[in-house]
Amino acid sequence: MAKFTVYLTATASTSIEVEAGSPDEAIDKAYGADMPTICAQCSGWGRDTSLELSDVWEVSEVCDADGSLIIKGS
């Protein structure tokens, strides 16, 4: 029987709390912050399956301190 490699894609998200004078400034500060990585154990490194994260992040939403939605990404 033939062997195949199947690549699967999923979405990951994270949030970063910043202090800023406007939603646009908050976005700029968030993009300038250190982004999270995934450790070798969590990634499945060395096993039959592994996970990889790209270094491209997109804004999905911006909320104020009360959690109210200010900007919804596209």
C-alpha positions as a printed NumPy array, in Angstrom:
array([[  0.   ,   0.   ,   0.   ],
       [  1.294,   3.544,  -0.816],
       [  2.331,   6.061,   1.861],
       [  1.161,   9.665,   1.824],
       [  2.008,  12.798,   3.788],
       [ -1.027,  14.907,   4.603],
       [ -0.497,  18.495,   5.799],
       [ -3.229,  19.876,   8.045],
       [ -3.684,  23.531,   9.016],
       [ -5.323,  24.943,  12.138],
       [ -5.631,  28.408,  13.606],
       [ -3.931,  29.583,  16.791],
       [ -4.536,  32.857,  18.584],
       [ -3.071,  34.828,  21.453],
       [ -3.735,  38.149,  23.173],
       [ -1.357,  40.835,  24.36 ],
       [ -2.355,  43.549,  26.832],
       [ -0.78 ,  46.951,  26.071],
       [ -1.231,  50.517,  27.271],
       [ -1.913,  52.959,  24.441],
       [ -3.694,  56.199,  23.628],
       [ -5.76 ,  54.746,  20.771],
       [ -6.71 ,  51.379,  19.253],
       [ -4.302,  51.987,  16.352],
       [ -1.434,  52.685,  18.755],
       [ -2.363,  49.514,  20.693],
       [ -2.108,  47.488,  17.486],
       [  1.317,  48.988,  16.714],
       [  2.538,  48.157,  20.22 ],
       [  1.162,  44.62 ,  20.027],
       [  2.996,  43.98 ,  16.757],
       [  6.196,  45.254,  18.399],
       [  5.875,  42.912,  21.387],
       [  7.524,  39.52 ,  21.694],
       [  5.243,  36.918,  20.152],
       [  4.725,  33.555,  21.815],
       [  6.413,  30.427,  20.567],
       [  5.577,  26.779,  21.03 ],
       [  7.981,  24.552,  22.96 ],
       [  9.44 ,  21.347,  21.539],
       [  7.311,  19.125,  23.769],
       [  4.044,  20.881,  22.86 ],
       [  4.945,  20.905,  19.18 ],
       [  5.324,  17.136,  19.103],
       [  8.936,  17.439,  17.98 ],
       [ 10.515,  14.018,  17.553],
       [  7.206,  12.187,  17.18 ],
       [  5.245,  11.197,  14.093],
       [  3.28 ,  14.459,  14.294],
       [  4.528,  17.969,  14.997],
       [  3.168,  21.506,  15.017],
       [  4.754,  24.627,  13.548],
       [  3.791,  28.27 ,  14.019],
       [  4.519,  30.892,  11.417],
       [  5.697,  34.335,  12.461],
       [  2.783,  36.09 ,  10.764],
       [  0.113,  37.446,  13.117],
       [ -3.038,  39.328,  12.088],
       [ -5.279,  41.469,  14.297],
       [ -8.575,  39.689,  14.913],
       [-10.009,  42.236,  17.351],
       [ -9.137,  45.031,  19.782],
       [-11.037,  45.402,  23.075],
       [-10.926,  48.084,  25.764],
       [-10.144,  47.451,  29.45 ],
       [-13.776,  46.442,  30.069],
       [-13.619,  43.837,  27.295],
       [-15.842,  45.836,  24.929],
       [-15.062,  45.286,  21.265],
       [-13.42 ,  48.336,  19.636],
       [-12.111,  46.893,  16.349],
       [-13.051,  43.634,  14.648],
       [-10.417,  42.406,  12.174],
       [-11.293,  41.243,   8.706]])
